[in-house]
């Protein structure tokens, strides 16, 4: 149950309370941008929130692989007998 103050503030229009069924629905409500629906391959539309998130995660994954490869190269040349 909501506190009386919350109900009064909502009734006064200071904020709204929305029931949502999913995080995607909440994202769309908060941002006004479609969360996106995956196609048959599981890919989301590029302009959707989930499409943008997937793109960013791919970028971060590529950066991580580059950093790991560089660290491995440095490690191969900087190892000491104790390692």
N, C-alpha and C positions, 0 to 999 in steps of 0.2 A: 504494500500500500504506500502511496506517496504521502509525504508530509503535507500538512495543510498549506504551509508557505509555498511549496512547489506548485500545488494545485492553483492557488491564488495567483501566483506569478504567471503561470500558463494562461489562466483565464484573462489576465490583464494584457496578454499579448507580448510579454517580455521575452518569452521563448516558447518553443513548441516541443511537444513530445510526439515522437513517431514510433510506431511499432514496425519492426522490419523482420523479415524471415531469414535474411542472410547478410553476410558482410558485404557482398556485392550490392545488395539493395541499399545498405547504409552508405556505401561509397557513392553510389549514384545520387542519393538524396543529399549528401553533404557537398559533393563537388559539382553536380549538374552534368557530369560526364558519364557516358555509358561505361559500365564495368566490362562489358563485352561478353559475347558468347563464343565458346570455342567452335571451330569448324571440325570437319571429320578427322583432320589430322591432329587436333588438339591445339591448334594455333589460334590466338585471339586477334581481332582486328587491331592494326597498328595504333590507331588513334584512341583505342579504349584504355581504361586504367590498367586492366590486366595485360593488355598488349604492351603498354609502355613499361610495366613492371617486368614482364618477361624479357623485353629488349634490354633493360638495364641490368638484369641478372646475367644475361649472356655476356654483356660488356664486362661486368665484374669478374665473371668466370675466366674470360680471356686474359684480363689483367693479372689475375691470380696465377694462371698458368705461365705467363711471361715472367712474373716475379720468381716463381718456383724454379723455372728453367735457369734464370740468371743466377739464383742462389746456388743451384746445383753446380753450375759451371764454376762459380767462385769457390765453392766447397771443394771441388775436385782439384783445384790448383792451390788451395790454402790448407789442406789437411796436414796434420802433424802425425808422427808415428804413434802418439798416444791415442789418437782417435780411432 
